[in-house]
Amino acid sequence: MRYALISDIHGNLPALDAVLDHIDERDDVDAIVHLGDLVGYAPFPNEVVQRLVEWGITGVGGNYDSTTAAGYEHCGCTYEDPVQAELSHQSYAWTRAHVTDETRRRLAALPFRLDLRPLGGHTSGPRLILIHGNPILNTVYWTEDRSDGFCAKMAEKLGARAGDWIAFGHTHIPWHREVDGIHFVNTGSVGRPKDGDPRAGYVTVEFSTGDANGSASTAPPLESSGRVEFVRVEYDVTTTAEAIRASDLPDAFATFLESGGHRLD
């Protein structure tokens, strides 16, 4: 079973379409699941949500999704300085003003957490646990420099055990680590990467009960069962950038996409 995990689309429809087309063309993905933050920063929030509906893609809610749906006072984002804070407030105000009632309803319906059993519910095999930010609060950044102890604590909050995989986004920077037999994978971002690479990003995680030769096995799944692949996809960044500049959103968001996440000031 191979899942494609997409996260942090942030209203960037051209990036989402490129990723979905790429996944569709490879013909080896069994299911696509999203990890939230569908809206914000780019001018296609309703179109992104509708595209996921059209593809039958479900997932979890991000902080931007839940706050937009609830009409909260801010998106719960972390700011590096007053300039970043002001730009973020402008993005959130624009998004709240432009999402439809139908989009709000769909965002509000997204769960905080989603557990998948890649090998079927009849086995004791690994779980793929999906969240957006971390198990306690979607607004806390789970970055790669967090300690193994922090990862273990988060796994404990989720009730994870050796062999399970925990996937999340929110930071827009992909990474993978194993701690005490539990795998932690950050999916990066489809629509707003922050690692200096402007290409859209997604992750695949594959689980198998077969042995190294591909034959079926009656033994319990190994604790390390599962393979992760980080994928980057070219898309027409110019189309999104021009749409941002043609809207009332700050032009800095277009520059951010074009530079792959350089600072906005």
C-alpha positions, -999 to +999 in steps of 0.1 A: +000+000+000+015+033-011+001+066+001+008+100-014+007+127+013+001+163+004+001+192+028+001+230+031-014+237-003-023+272+009-046+282-020-020+275-047-042+257-073-015+255-101+009+237-076-019+213-065-029+205-100+008+198-110+012+175-080-021+156-086-012+151-123+023+139-113+008+114-088-018+102-114+008+097-141+031+075-119+004+048-115+018+033-083-001+053-057-030+036-040-045+066-022-039+104-017-044+120+017-039+157+027-025+170+059-042+204+060-037+241+055-056+241+022-061+279+022-042+311+029-016+332+011-027+325-025-059+335-043-075+301-050-089+288-016-123+277-029-108+261-061-083+241-040-110+227-017-132+219-047-104+202-065-098+179-035-135+171-034-134+163-072-106+139-066-122+123-035-092+133-013-098+134+024-075+144+052-070+164+084-075+201+092-047+225+095-046+256+117-055+278+087-084+256+079-100+255+114-095+292+121-109+302+088-139+280+093-145+293+128-139+330+120-112+331+146-093+364+152-061+351+136-046+320+119-025+309+148+007+314+128+041+321+144+058+353+133+095+361+130+090+399+133+064+426+130+066+426+092+059+389+090+030+394+114+014+421+094+016+402+062+002+371+078-028+391+091-034+405+056-034+370+042-058+357+069-082+387+065-082+382+027-089+345+030-117+349+055-133+375+032-131+353+000-140+318+011-175+306+003-199+292+029-194+258+013-157+260+016-160+270+053-183+240+059-158+216+043-129+231+063-149+229+095-156+192+089-119+182+087-108+161+117-077+169+138-063+134+134-066+105+110-053+070+116-048+046+087-040+009+088-021+003+055-021-035+059-058-037+068-077-036+101-075-074+106-037-072+113-016-058+141+006-041+115+018-005+114-004+026+116+000+057+096-011+085+119-018+119+102-019+152+119-011+188+108+012+204+133+016+182+164-006+160+186-012+188+211-018+220+190-017+226+153+001+258+157+033+244+172+061+239+148+076+204+147+109+212+130+138+188+122+160+203+150+136+190+176+152+164+199+146+127+198+130+132+232+105+157+218+096+132+191+092+104+216+069+126+237+048+135+207+045+098+198+034+090+233+007+116+231-006+098+200-003+063+215+022+053+188+043+022+191+073+008+173+065+003+136+040+031+134+045+062+112+035+097+121+032+122+093+026+160+096+033+193+078+030+229+090+067+238+087+068+236+049+102+219+051+104+181+045+123+157+067+123+121+080+136+105+112+132+072+131+132+072+169+126+041+189+112+023+159+087+050+152+090+070+119+084+107+118+080+123+084+073+160+076+056+162+042+069+197+032+045+218+012+027+216-020+019+253-024+044+273-003+077+256+002+102+273+026+134+253+018+146+275-011+132+251-037+102+267-054+089+234-068+058+218-052+066+190-028+048+158-016+057+125+000+049+089-006+050+063+021+048+026+011+039-004+034+043-040+024+039-075+039+062-090+013+098-100+018+128-086-001+119-108-031+083-096-032+068-129-021+040-130+005+050-135+041+030-149+070+053-133+096+042-102+115+052-069+097+087-057+107+089-027+129+107-008+102+082-017+075+075+012+052+095+033+028+094+071+024+101+091-008+103+128-011+092+142-045+094+177-060+073+187-090+078+217-114+047+238-118+039+272-133+049+294-104+044+325-127+007+318-130+002+318-092+025+348-087+006+368-113-027+359-097-014+371-064-002+404-078-036+408-095-054+403-063-054+424-031-030+400-015+005+414-007+029+411-037+055+398-012+036+364-013+044+361-050+081+369-044+081+343-017+068+315-041+093+325-068+122+324-044+112+291-028+106+307+006+130+335+011+121+361+037+093+385+026+110+417+038 
